């Protein structure tokens, strides 16, 4: 199975359609206005260092010493593309770590998403925990730019249709017997949804309720972050 992972860096105050950049710059090898020039020689050296335990056939081609994995590097002055063959997920995550040193987030065309931004929505009652959610998202995803908004459900439904980056949302659903704190993440064509719950009668004391709900929010966020890492090549 072949998977390609792609990297570029936007110039300051520039952000383009990522799918279009991928096609034109990474597939057609055309120059795209708004992309930075990359230090390709330094990137090749950093990749060689990260894969010192692999056989380097040359600076652009590597094979796993024991196993079936292999990859090929394609570079233009503005982009770097890794075509991966039968590689383990953990090994493919190394590319994201390498390229982060050069300010280049991962674009995964298999999922159709660039791993650079998270749009976070705290829906209705979850908005009371905006500061906590912002801190936790920054901790869980230290290289991603996070923007957070407190919205109603109707606002979320409308705004979510306009999102073209990674999306996170949290909501609190109170029922007669159980209350759930639900975290949801969508990253391109993939998604994860993780509820954490408690008995509603545990929330009768207001101060205790806030502590319990905050803890449930943290747990649900950690669980969607775990799913996110298990299903992507982001590191």
Secondary structure by P-SEA (a helix, b strand, c coil): cbbbbbbbcccccccccaaaaaacccccccccccccccaaaaaaaaaaaaacccccccccbbbbccccccbbbbbcccccccccccccccccaaaaaaaaaacbbbbbccccccccccccccccccccaaaaaaaaaaaacccbbbbbbbbcaaaaaaaaaacccbbbbbbbbbcccbbbbbbbbbccccbbbbbbbccccccccaaaaaaaaaaaaaaaaaaaaaaaaaacccc
